[in-house]
Amino acid sequence: MGAPNVPPADQDAAMRDFYKVLIDTRNLEINLFWQRSNYFLVLNTGIAFGFFNLKEPRYIWAMAVFGLMASILWVGVSLGGKYWHTRWEQRLHDFETKHFPDLMFFAAPRERADQDVSRGLHSFGSNWSKRLIYEMVPWKPSVSYSMILLALLFVCGWVVLIGMLIHSGTPAPSKACPACCCSIQ
């Protein structure tokens, strides 16, 4: 089955255009995932730096709560980005399988991908440190999964810090917080 409402003579060009749109959309989603993740990484690192370098202890609760909220948002944004990236990756895989079955770029079976990677890694030389590192590459850790784990680690870190504040008896401000005009009790 070709492209809908496209004359048969233009079917090949339309299929290539559809394929390009799928690749571009997948790449856009990956780039957006990393831009958002880097933003939240910098934000959370800045909040943590501020928390540990506070000169005024009265702001410690505001910083801890803000850090927790920012890290929870980071997890949510990362999960949403992973959803859309995976959706377009799967559409690309399905389209390639149906329309370009011999291409095997995105729809290659795992064995083919492993062979490609093995051949590629062996072309870089073989000193002991490269061999050690390249032996771990076939584990194929997901970089987006790792970033989501880092976001979750920040959530856990803020929860632990807030727990430490509670356990130590650090009083929460009882008046309006001057930084955000809200009541924190």
N, C-alpha and C positions, 0 to 999 in steps of 0.2 A: 504494500500500500504506500503510495507516494504522499506528497504534500497536498493538503486539501486545497481545492480551487486553483491549482497550479497546472498549466498546460504540460503534457508529458515531455515536451522538448526542454522545458526548464526545470524538470524534476531534480536532476543532479545538482544544479546550481542551488536550488532551494534547499536540498538536503545538506549541502555544505554550509549554507548560510545558517540553517537551524543548528547545525553542529557547532558552528562558531559562537552563536548566541549562547548555547549551553555552556561552552567552555568559558566564555567571558563572564557569564552570570556566576558560575562556580568560583572563578577566580575573584570576582568582586566579593562574594560572600566570605571567602578565605581572608582577603585583605581587610574587610570590615571586622571580622572576628579578631584579627591581630591588632588592628588600630584600637578597638574598644578595650581589648585585654591590656594593651600597653598603657592606655589612659588610666585604667583602674589600678594597674600595678604601681604606676607613679603616684597616683592619688593615695593609695593605701600605704605605700612606703613613706610618703610625706606625712601622713597622719600619724603613723607609728613613730617617725622621727620626732615629730612635735610632741607626742605623748611622752616619750622618754626624755625629752629635754625641756619639759615645762619648768618655767621659773615660778609660775603662780599655781599652786596646787588646787586652787578653786576651780580650775578649768579641766581637771583630770577626768571628771565624769563626762563632760561634754565631748572631750576628745575620744574617750573610750566608746561612747555610744555612737558618735559620728563614724568612728572607725568600723564598728560592727555593722552599721547600716550600709556604709560604702562597700564593705566586703560582701554583704548579702546581695546587694545590687550587682556586684561584679559576677557573682555566681549566676544570678538570673540572666544577666546579659550574655554571659558566656554560653549558658545552656541554650538560649535562644539563637545565638549565632551558630552554634554547633548544629542545631536543628535545621536551619536554612542551608548551611553548607552541605549537610548530609543529604538533604532533599535534592539539591541540584546535582550533587555527585551521583546520586542514584539515577536521576533522570538522564544524565550524561552516559552512564554505564548502560542503561536500557536502550538509549537511542543508538549508541555505538554497536551494541550487540545486534540490534535489528537491521541497521542500515549499513554499517561498515564492519562486518563480523571478522574480517581478516586484519583489521587495523591493530587491535589489542593494545591500545594506549591506556584507556580507562577501564576497559572490560577484560583485561588480561587475567587469566586465572592466576592464583597465588603462586603456583609453581613457576610460571613464566616470569612473574615479577621477581621472584627469588633468584632465578637464573640470571636475569638482567643485572640485578644488584650485585650478585657474586662476581660476574664477569667485570663489572665496572669497578668494584673495589680492588680486584686483583691487578688492575692496570695502574695502580698508584704506587707500586713499590712494596717492599715488605720489611721495613725495619721493625724491631720488636714492639715499639709503642703503637705503630699503625696496626700491626697484626692484633695486638691486644684490644684496641678500640674497635677495629673492624669486625672482630669476632662477635661483638655485642650488637652490631647493626642489624643482623637478621632477627633479633628479638622484635624489631619493628615497633618501638614504643610510639604511641600516638602523641604528637606534640600538643594538639588541642586538648586531649585528655589530661596531659600533664599540667597545662595552664589552668584547667578547671580544678584540678587537685590543689594547685597553688592558691587559687581563690578560696577553696574550702579550708585550706590551712590557715589563711588569714581570718576567716570566720571563727575557726576554733581558737586561734590565738587571741582574738578579741574577747571571746567568751571566757577564756582562762583569765585574761587580765581583769575583766569585769568581776569574775568570781574572786580573784585575789583582792580587789578593792572591797568587795562585800565582806570577805573573810577578815580583812585587816581592820574593818570598822571605819574605813574612810567615809566620812559623811558626804552624802549627796547634797548639793546646794538646795536650800529650802526656799530661796527667793528666786525671782525671775533671773534666768541666765542672761547676762548682759550681751553675750555674743549673738544670741538669736532671739531674744525677747520671748522665750517660752519658759514655762514652769517645769523644772526638773526636780522631782522629789523622790 
